[in-house]
């Protein structure tokens, strides 16, 4: 006597067929949008631009720059207090435990980040450094900052689905976006990681600062993005050398 194998689905010997083979794990990858080193330097150092901002917008800009420098998530930036800052000799360090990954980071701060901290340093040890605002307002302010800074170049967003790149559409129609329209809190951590890679910090050190594991697929995307940026800059140099004027 021959027997057929059945999948049990609440009832014994209930045949389910092979429909499960039609399912797949949905995987999407969206373009990484980050500030270039030149754009970040503008937000850090241009005093005329800074002086043109209202106090509330300037506070958003400073919190954003601090996040783009340290690689912190927005929730971690708004949780910072005086106890997270420590001075050793003439150097300042940021000590923090990530809310998401529960990993500890000990990051040396550049002078402009220290200046931002001192500008907002509260008297109380428990008061947050940066006044907490809603994510909606923070992202809205970032878009205003980007527009005012001239980051209005058109961009084309794509998603990778099942290994194929597809243009992002809204209600079936392709929408023309500007760079500033896509500025958000997510850009802080991505900018910090890619900036460190672009400017030559070894990958294993960037992983340590950002809390990524060696096998992290998301970190590998940052590496590929940084390499693409470096290739573009190298091409500019090569194009100048190709011509003899």
C-alpha positions in Angstrom: 0.0 0.0 0.0 1.3 3.4 -0.9 1.0 6.4 1.4 1.1 10.1 0.5 2.7 12.6 2.7 0.5 15.4 3.9 1.3 18.7 5.7 -0.5 19.0 9.0 -2.5 22.2 9.2 -4.7 21.9 12.3 -6.4 18.8 11.0 -4.6 15.5 10.5 -3.8 14.4 6.9 -5.2 17.7 5.4 -3.4 18.2 2.1 -2.2 21.8 1.6 -0.5 21.4 -1.8 2.7 23.3 -2.7 1.3 26.8 -2.5 4.0 27.7 0.1 6.5 27.7 -2.8 4.8 30.8 -4.2 5.8 32.9 -1.2 9.1 34.8 -0.8 10.6 37.1 1.7 10.1 40.7 0.6 13.4 42.5 0.4 13.7 46.2 -0.4 16.7 48.5 -0.4 16.3 52.2 -0.8 19.0 54.6 -2.0 21.3 55.9 0.7 21.0 59.7 0.9 23.8 61.4 2.9 25.4 64.8 3.1 28.7 65.1 1.2 31.7 66.2 3.3 31.5 69.6 1.6 27.8 70.0 2.5 28.5 69.0 6.1 31.4 71.4 6.4 29.1 74.2 5.2 26.6 73.5 7.9 29.5 73.3 10.5 31.4 76.4 9.6 29.4 79.0 7.6 28.6 81.7 10.1 26.7 83.9 7.7 24.3 81.0 7.1 24.1 80.2 10.8 23.3 83.8 11.7 20.4 83.8 9.1 18.6 81.1 11.1 16.0 81.5 13.8 17.0 80.2 17.2 14.7 77.1 16.8 16.0 76.3 13.3 19.6 76.8 14.5 19.0 74.4 17.4 17.8 71.8 14.9 20.9 72.5 12.7 23.3 72.0 15.6 21.6 68.8 16.8 21.8 67.5 13.2 25.4 68.4 12.9 26.2 66.7 16.2 24.4 63.6 15.0 26.3 63.7 11.6 29.5 63.8 13.6 28.9 61.2 16.2 26.7 58.8 14.3 24.0 58.8 17.0 20.4 58.0 16.3 17.9 60.8 16.9 16.6 59.1 20.1 20.1 59.0 21.5 20.9 62.7 20.5 17.8 63.9 22.4 18.7 61.8 25.5 22.2 63.3 25.9 22.9 65.0 29.3 26.0 66.4 31.0 26.9 62.9 32.3 27.5 61.8 28.7 30.4 64.2 28.3 33.8 63.7 29.9 36.9 65.8 29.7 40.3 64.2 29.8 43.2 66.7 29.8 42.3 69.0 26.9 40.1 66.5 25.1 36.4 65.9 25.3 34.7 62.5 24.9 31.2 61.4 24.4 30.1 58.3 26.5 26.8 56.7 25.5 24.9 53.4 25.5 22.7 53.1 22.4 19.0 52.6 23.2 18.5 50.3 20.2 21.6 48.1 20.3 22.5 48.5 24.0 26.2 48.9 22.9 28.5 51.4 24.5 30.4 54.0 22.5 33.3 56.3 23.7 33.9 58.9 21.0 36.4 61.7 20.9 34.7 65.0 19.9 36.1 67.6 17.5 36.2 71.2 18.6 33.1 72.2 16.8 31.0 69.5 18.5 32.4 70.6 21.9 31.4 74.1 21.0 27.8 72.9 20.3 27.7 71.1 23.6 28.9 74.1 25.5 26.4 76.4 23.8 23.5 74.3 25.0 25.0 72.9 28.2 22.3 73.0 30.9 22.9 73.6 34.6 21.1 70.5 35.7 22.9 67.2 35.2 19.6 65.5 34.2 18.3 68.1 31.7 18.8 67.0 28.1 21.4 69.0 26.1 19.1 69.5 23.2 15.5 70.5 23.7 13.3 67.6 22.5 11.0 68.3 19.6 8.7 66.0 17.7 10.2 64.1 14.9 7.8 65.8 12.5 9.0 69.3 13.4 12.7 68.2 13.4 12.4 66.7 9.9 10.4 69.8 8.7 13.1 72.1 10.0 15.8 70.0 8.3 14.0 70.4 4.9 13.9 74.2 5.5 17.6 74.2 6.4 18.5 72.2 3.3 16.5 74.5 1.0 18.0 77.6 2.6 21.5 76.1 2.2 20.9 75.5 -1.5 20.7 71.7 -1.4 18.0 71.7 -4.1 19.6 69.5 -6.7 17.1 67.1 -8.3 17.4 63.5 -7.2 15.9 60.2 -8.5 14.9 57.7 -5.8 15.0 54.0 -6.6 14.2 50.9 -4.7 15.8 47.5 -5.2 13.2 44.7 -5.2 14.3 41.1 -5.8 17.6 42.4 -7.3 16.0 44.8 -9.7 16.2 48.6 -9.3 12.8 50.4 -9.7 12.1 54.1 -9.6 10.0 55.3 -6.7 6.6 56.5 -7.7 3.7 58.1 -5.9 0.2 56.9 -6.9 1.8 55.4 -10.0 3.4 58.7 -11.1 7.1 59.6 -10.9 7.6 62.7 -8.7 10.6 65.0 -9.1 12.3 65.4 -5.8 15.0 67.8 -4.5 17.7 66.7 -2.2 16.4 68.9 0.6 13.0 67.3 0.3 14.4 64.0 1.5 16.5 65.4 4.4 15.5 63.7 7.7 16.9 62.5 11.0 17.9 59.2 9.3 20.5 61.1 7.4 22.6 61.9 10.5 23.9 58.4 11.3 24.3 57.6 7.6 26.3 60.8 7.0 28.5 60.1 10.0 29.4 56.6 8.8 30.0 57.4 5.2 32.0 60.6 6.0 34.4 58.5 8.2 34.8 56.0 5.4 35.2 58.6 2.7 37.8 60.5 4.7 39.9 57.3 5.1 39.1 55.8 8.5 39.6 52.0 8.5 36.4 50.0 8.2 36.9 48.1 11.5 37.2 51.3 13.4 34.1 52.7 11.8 32.2 49.5 12.7 33.4 49.9 16.3 32.1 53.5 16.5 28.8 52.8 14.8 28.2 49.5 16.6 27.9 47.4 13.4 28.9 43.7 13.4 31.4 42.4 10.9 28.7 40.7 8.9 26.3 43.6 8.8 24.7 44.0 5.4 23.6 47.6 6.1 27.3 48.6 6.9 28.4 47.0 3.6 26.0 49.3 1.8 27.7 52.3 3.4 31.1 50.9 2.2 29.8 50.6 -1.4 28.4 54.1 -1.3 31.6 55.6 0.1 33.6 53.8 -2.6 31.3 55.1 -5.3 31.8 58.7 -4.0 35.6 58.2 -4.0 35.5 56.9 -7.5 33.7 60.0 -8.7 36.3 62.2 -7.0 39.1 60.2 -8.6 37.5 60.5 -12.0 37.5 64.3 -11.6 41.3 64.2 -11.0 41.8 61.8 -13.9 39.8 64.0 -16.3 42.1 66.9 -15.4 45.2 64.8 -16.1 43.8 63.4 -19.3 43.9 66.8 -21.0 47.2 68.6 -21.6 46.5 72.3 -21.6 
